[in-house]
């Protein structure tokens, strides 16, 4: 359901967070996905969740 490629995942996540969800936790709960898996995959390409901006930067 979510992209496996880290770069595509980054774009997907930031779009969803910007347009539909108030937080990463809200996204993960609604989509029933593992938050740590997303965080780890994006950390591998040096992107980290910023809760104040509600995006991966």
N, CA, C and O atoms as a Tinker XYZ file with bonds, in Angstrom:
   228  protein
     1  N      0.815000   -1.191000    0.000000    73     2
     2  CA     0.000000    0.000000    0.000000    64     1     3
     3  C      0.867000    1.266000    0.000000    63     2     4     5
     4  O      0.554000    2.234000   -0.694000    81     3
     5  N      1.950000    1.258000    0.775000    73     3     6
     6  CA     2.862000    2.399000    0.752000    64     5     7
     7  C      4.081000    2.007000   -0.091000    63     6     8     9
     8  O      4.431000    0.829000   -0.159000    81     7
     9  N      4.725000    2.981000   -0.729000    73     7    10
    10  CA     5.871000    2.670000   -1.599000    64     9    11
    11  C      7.013000    1.992000   -0.832000    63    10    12    13
    12  O      7.274000    2.302000    0.331000    81    11
    13  N      7.671000    1.079000   -1.502000    73    11    14
    14  CA     8.810000    0.379000   -0.902000    64    13    15
    15  C     10.117000    1.148000   -1.121000    63    14    16    17
    16  O     11.017000    1.108000   -0.282000    81    15
    17  N     10.209000    1.842000   -2.251000    73    15    18
    18  CA    11.394000    2.637000   -2.549000    64    17    19
    19  C     11.469000    3.829000   -1.592000    63    18    20    21
    20  O     10.495000    4.571000   -1.467000    81    19
    21  N     12.601000    4.027000   -0.916000    73    19    22
    22  CA    12.700000    5.111000    0.081000    64    21    23
    23  C     12.424000    6.510000   -0.467000    63    22    24    25
    24  O     11.797000    7.320000    0.217000    81    23
    25  N     12.876000    6.811000   -1.679000    73    23    26
    26  CA    12.655000    8.150000   -2.240000    64    25    27
    27  C     11.178000    8.354000   -2.563000    63    26    28    29
    28  O     10.623000    9.425000   -2.315000    81    27
    29  N     10.550000    7.327000   -3.115000    73    27    30
    30  CA     9.113000    7.413000   -3.386000    64    29    31
    31  C      8.328000    7.493000   -2.074000    63    30    32    33
    32  O      7.330000    8.207000   -1.981000    81    31
    33  N      8.790000    6.757000   -1.069000    73    31    34
    34  CA     8.152000    6.794000    0.250000    64    33    35
    35  C      8.222000    8.192000    0.843000    63    34    36    37
    36  O      7.244000    8.671000    1.416000    81    35
    37  N      9.354000    8.844000    0.712000    73    35    38
    38  CA     9.522000   10.208000    1.217000    64    37    39
    39  C      8.483000   11.148000    0.597000    63    38    40    41
    40  O      7.803000   11.886000    1.311000    81    39
    41  N      8.367000   11.116000   -0.699000    73    39    42
    42  CA     7.400000   11.966000   -1.390000    64    41    43
    43  C      5.970000   11.630000   -0.964000    63    42    44    45
    44  O      5.172000   12.526000   -0.687000    81    43
    45  N      5.659000   10.359000   -0.914000    73    43    46
    46  CA     4.334000    9.888000   -0.506000    64    45    47
    47  C      3.992000   10.347000    0.908000    63    46    48    49
    48  O      2.902000   10.861000    1.160000    81    47
    49  N      4.936000   10.154000    1.824000    73    47    50
    50  CA     4.686000   10.503000    3.222000    64    49    51
    51  C      4.478000   12.000000    3.396000    63    50    52    53
    52  O      3.542000   12.418000    4.078000    81    51
    53  N      5.328000   12.805000    2.795000    73    51    54
    54  CA     5.190000   14.252000    2.970000    64    53    55
    55  C      3.899000   14.765000    2.352000    63    54    56    57
    56  O      3.284000   15.687000    2.889000    81    55
    57  N      3.481000   14.188000    1.239000    73    55    58
    58  CA     2.198000   14.564000    0.650000    64    57    59
    59  C      1.052000   14.207000    1.586000    63    58    60    61
    60  O      0.187000   15.042000    1.852000    81    59
    61  N      1.038000   12.983000    2.083000    73    59    62
    62  CA    -0.033000   12.541000    2.979000    64    61    63
    63  C     -0.063000   13.370000    4.260000    63    62    64    65
    64  O     -1.133000   13.763000    4.724000    81    63
    65  N      1.110000   13.633000    4.831000    73    63    66
    66  CA     1.173000   14.408000    6.070000    64    65    67
    67  C      0.722000   15.844000    5.834000    63    66    68    69
    68  O      0.029000   16.427000    6.668000    81    67
    69  N      1.108000   16.402000    4.721000    73    67    70
    70  CA     0.731000   17.785000    4.415000    64    69    71
    71  C     -0.767000   17.919000    4.147000    63    70    72    73
    72  O     -1.406000   18.858000    4.622000    81    71
    73  N     -1.323000   16.981000    3.388000    73    71    74
    74  CA    -2.699000   17.141000    2.904000    64    73    75
    75  C     -3.777000   16.446000    3.731000    63    74    76    77
    76  O     -4.940000   16.846000    3.687000    81    75
    77  N     -3.402000   15.402000    4.491000    73    75    78
    78  CA    -4.449000   14.583000    5.104000    64    77    79
    79  C     -4.293000   14.286000    6.594000    63    78    80    81
    80  O     -5.283000   13.966000    7.251000    81    79
    81  N     -3.089000   14.379000    7.145000    73    79    82
    82  CA    -2.880000   13.930000    8.522000    64    81    83
    83  C     -2.185000   14.997000    9.355000    63    82    84    85
    84  O     -1.315000   15.721000    8.871000    81    83
    85  N     -2.584000   15.076000   10.600000    73    83    86
    86  CA    -2.014000   16.076000   11.504000    64    85    87
    87  C     -0.711000   15.612000   12.151000    63    86    88    89
    88  O      0.008000   16.411000   12.752000    81    87
    89  N     -0.408000   14.312000   12.026000    73    87    90
    90  CA     0.832000   13.792000   12.612000    64    89    91
    91  C      1.186000   12.450000   11.985000    63    90    92    93
    92  O      0.352000   11.815000   11.340000    81    91
    93  N      2.415000   12.031000   12.178000    73    91    94
    94  CA     2.855000   10.715000   11.715000    64    93    95
    95  C      2.089000    9.623000   12.444000    63    94    96    97
    96  O      1.726000    8.612000   11.843000    81    95
    97  N      1.844000    9.817000   13.725000    73    95    98
    98  CA     1.081000    8.829000   14.496000    64    97    99
    99  C     -0.334000    8.659000   13.934000    63    98   100   101
   100  O     -0.835000    7.539000   13.833000    81    99
   101  N     -0.966000    9.765000   13.574000    73    99   102
   102  CA    -2.320000    9.691000   13.006000    64   101   103
   103  C     -2.310000    8.935000   11.686000    63   102   104   105
   104  O     -3.203000    8.129000   11.423000    81   103
   105  N     -1.307000    9.190000   10.856000    73   103   106
   106  CA    -1.186000    8.474000    9.588000    64   105   107
   107  C     -1.028000    6.976000    9.830000    63   106   108   109
   108  O     -1.739000    6.168000    9.233000    81   107
   109  N     -0.101000    6.611000   10.701000    73   107   110
   110  CA     0.186000    5.197000   10.959000    64   109   111
   111  C     -1.021000    4.467000   11.538000    63   110   112   113
   112  O     -1.298000    3.325000   11.174000    81   111
   113  N     -1.726000    5.124000   12.429000    73   111   114
   114  CA    -2.916000    4.506000   13.016000    64   113   115
   115  C     -4.002000    4.307000   11.960000    63   114   116   117
   116  O     -4.612000    3.241000   11.875000    81   115
   117  N     -4.232000    5.331000   11.169000    73   115   118
   118  CA    -5.283000    5.249000   10.153000    64   117   119
   119  C     -4.950000    4.229000    9.060000    63   118   120   121
   120  O     -5.827000    3.496000    8.603000    81   119
   121  N     -3.692000    4.186000    8.646000    73   119   122
   122  CA    -3.284000    3.296000    7.559000    64   121   123
   123  C     -2.852000    1.915000    8.057000    63   122   124   125
   124  O     -2.568000    1.026000    7.255000    81   123
   125  N     -2.802000    1.737000    9.382000    73   123   126
   126  CA    -2.396000    0.472000    9.999000    64   125   127
   127  C     -1.025000    0.022000    9.496000    63   126   128   129
   128  O     -0.851000   -1.101000    9.023000    81   127
   129  N     -0.050000    0.942000    9.614000    73   127   130
   130  CA     1.328000    0.646000    9.226000    64   129   131
   131  C      2.254000    0.858000   10.420000    63   130   132   133
   132  O      1.917000    1.564000   11.370000    81   131
   133  N      3.412000    0.239000   10.350000    73   131   134
   134  CA     4.397000    0.309000   11.426000    64   133   135
   135  C      5.203000    1.610000   11.328000    63   134   136   137
   136  O      5.960000    1.816000   10.380000    81   135
   137  N      5.029000    2.462000   12.303000    73   135   138
   138  CA     5.710000    3.757000   12.325000    64   137   139
   139  C      7.222000    3.581000   12.279000    63   138   140   141
   140  O      7.905000    4.283000   11.533000    81   139
   141  N      7.745000    2.660000   13.062000    73   139   142
   142  CA     9.202000    2.487000   13.128000    64   141   143
   143  C      9.774000    2.050000   11.784000    63   142   144   145
   144  O     10.885000    2.446000   11.429000    81   143
   145  N      9.041000    1.252000   11.045000    73   143   146
   146  CA     9.497000    0.813000    9.726000    64   145   147
   147  C      9.652000    2.009000    8.782000    63   146   148   149
   148  O     10.633000    2.102000    8.044000    81   147
   149  N      8.688000    2.912000    8.811000    73   147   150
   150  CA     8.760000    4.119000    7.980000    64   149   151
   151  C      9.923000    4.997000    8.418000    63   150   152   153
   152  O     10.713000    5.451000    7.590000    81   151
   153  N     10.025000    5.232000    9.720000    73   151   154
   154  CA    11.094000    6.071000   10.266000    64   153   155
   155  C     12.462000    5.493000    9.900000    63   154   156   157
   156  O     13.354000    6.233000    9.486000    81   155
   157  N     12.633000    4.187000   10.048000    73   155   158
   158  CA    13.919000    3.546000    9.742000    64   157   159
   159  C     14.256000    3.627000    8.258000    63   158   160   161
   160  O     15.396000    3.911000    7.889000    81   159
   161  N     13.269000    3.379000    7.413000    73   159   162
   162  CA    13.503000    3.398000    5.967000    64   161   163
   163  C     13.907000    4.795000    5.507000    63   162   164   165
   164  O     14.791000    4.937000    4.662000    81   163
   165  N     13.271000    5.820000    6.052000    73   163   166
   166  CA    13.609000    7.184000    5.648000    64   165   167
   167  C     14.894000    7.675000    6.313000    63   166   168   169
   168  O     15.597000    8.517000    5.755000    81   167
   169  N     15.199000    7.163000    7.479000    73   167   170
   170  CA    16.478000    7.506000    8.119000    64   169   171
   171  C     17.646000    6.970000    7.298000    63   170   172   173
   172  O     18.732000    7.549000    7.305000    81   171
   173  N     17.425000    5.873000    6.598000    73   171   174
   174  CA    18.470000    5.280000    5.762000    64   173   175
   175  C     18.878000    6.213000    4.620000    63   174   176   177
   176  O     19.991000    6.105000    4.104000    81   175
   177  N     17.990000    7.125000    4.224000    73   175   178
   178  CA    18.341000    8.124000    3.204000    64   177   179
   179  C     18.466000    9.516000    3.834000    63   178   180   181
   180  O     18.364000   10.538000    3.156000    81   179
   181  N     18.688000    9.521000    5.150000    73   179   182
   182  CA    18.986000   10.731000    5.923000    64   181   183
   183  C     17.825000   11.723000    6.004000    63   182   184   185
   184  O     18.028000   12.936000    5.947000    81   183
   185  N     16.608000   11.194000    6.136000    73   183   186
   186  CA    15.435000   12.025000    6.393000    64   185   187
   187  C     14.823000   11.609000    7.725000    63   186   188   189
   188  O     14.722000   10.422000    8.038000    81   187
   189  N     14.422000   12.598000    8.492000    73   187   190
   190  CA    13.904000   12.351000    9.838000    64   189   191
   191  C     12.621000   13.159000   10.033000    63   190   192   193
   192  O     12.472000   14.262000    9.506000    81   191
   193  N     11.713000   12.587000   10.793000    73   191   194
   194  CA    10.422000   13.239000   11.021000    64   193   195
   195  C     10.573000   14.441000   11.939000    63   194   196   197
   196  O     11.158000   14.341000   13.017000    81   195
   197  N     10.048000   15.566000   11.509000    73   195   198
   198  CA    10.007000   16.794000   12.302000    64   197   199
   199  C      8.547000   17.023000   12.685000    63   198   200   201
   200  O      7.730000   17.390000   11.840000    81   199
   201  N      8.224000   16.808000   13.951000    73   199   202
   202  CA     6.830000   16.902000   14.387000    64   201   203
   203  C      6.290000   18.333000   14.310000    63   202   204   205
   204  O      5.089000   18.525000   14.116000    81   203
   205  N      7.149000   19.329000   14.459000    73   203   206
   206  CA     6.689000   20.710000   14.362000    64   205   207
   207  C      6.275000   21.062000   12.940000    63   206   208   209
   208  O      5.304000   21.789000   12.732000    81   207
   209  N      7.004000   20.552000   11.976000    73   207   210
   210  CA     6.673000   20.802000   10.562000    64   209   211
   211  C      5.733000   19.743000   10.013000    63   210   212   213
   212  O      5.147000   19.919000    8.944000    81   211
   213  N      5.588000   18.645000   10.743000    73   211   214
   214  CA     4.779000   17.506000   10.310000    64   213   215
   215  C      5.221000   17.015000    8.935000    63   214   216   217
   216  O      4.410000   16.815000    8.031000    81   215
   217  N      6.535000   16.827000    8.809000    73   215   218
   218  CA     7.071000   16.293000    7.571000    64   217   219
   219  C      8.447000   15.691000    7.819000    63   218   220   221
   220  O      9.077000   15.928000    8.850000    81   219
   221  N      8.886000   14.915000    6.856000    73   219   222
   222  CA    10.234000   14.371000    6.915000    64   221   223
   223  C     11.165000   15.359000    6.241000    63   222   224   225
   224  O     10.936000   15.774000    5.105000    81   223
   225  N     12.223000   15.734000    6.957000    73   223   226
   226  CA    13.184000   16.731000    6.452000    64   225   227
   227  C     14.597000   16.190000    6.554000    63   226   228
   228  O     15.549000   16.876000    6.181000    81   227
